[in-house]
Amino acid sequence: MSALDLLDEFGFEAAAIVIGPEGVRARRGDLHLPRPWRSVTKTVTGYAMAIALQEDRVALDDEAGPPGATLRHLLTHASGLFYESARTLQAPGLRRHYSNYGIDEAARHFERATGRDFAGWVRERVIDPLGMTGTEWSGSPSVGAVGPIADLALLAAETLRPTLLETRWHREATTAQLPELVGIMPGFGKQDPNPFGLGFEVRGAKSPHWTGAANSESTFGHFGMRGTAYWVDPIADLALVMGTSHDFCEAHREVMPRLGDAVLQELARP
């Protein structure tokens, strides 16, 4: 039995691809079926924003969002904003409160600061350069992307071996910002701490979690509530991208960590 045979244990359609620095190491299922990425969209937004930061078009300490908040707060779910509205729960920087509205507000800040359409920026600087030809970018920068996991694998490969970002900005995007903050991880409860990068979730010592128990604390990525996910483990030098035709459910919580561990055991190289 191979690691990707665990996809059968979801009990519904699932596909996955494993990426190393040299390219594809394993694949199974329909990699070209368009799937809603939902919150995985945030990693594309975060990467596009890191390119804007690299080019000094915006800055992490720009005032943005509710009073006292910055672009850094918005991109790391630390602005105090509610999940889907401009109302606030607390002052910025006190707690990690997951907010789609905050990510969308970060994109609006980019547009105000640059005079550029954020969707056009994402296509020009991320989607087209990486050859993500099946990806549709519409609606919310937090949850709006739709595409095949073959395209998501191109993004995973880029974040494993960056070509669009300098080392500094890749690190800013994919490592913990305000690392001490506590918060609720959707689907997995309170995490203390609950680290996030710029649009990327960082595994840290979270438990329970959707990645494998063997994934390093520096693993980054995201999962979406429509059953799409990917992680990149820089210590194992490996990425796993997966998608299912089912909303996130108990099967995902149970199978995804075991799938991650099986992939690391079978496909990571010394």
Secondary structure, DSSP 4 states (H G I P E B T S, - for coil): --GGGGGGGGSS-EEEEEEETTEEEEEES-SSS-EE-GGGHHHHHHHHHHHHHHTTSS-TTSB-SSTT-BHHHHHTT-S-B-SSSS-BSS-TTSSB---HHHHHHHHHHHHHHHS--HHHHHIIIIITTTT-TT-EE-S-TTT-EEE-HHHHHHHHHHHHS-SSS-HHHHHHHHS-BSTT--EEETTTEEESS--B-SS-EE-TT-SS-SS-TTS-TT-EEEE-TTSEEEEEETTTTEEEEEEESS-S-HHHHHHHHHHHHHHHHHH---
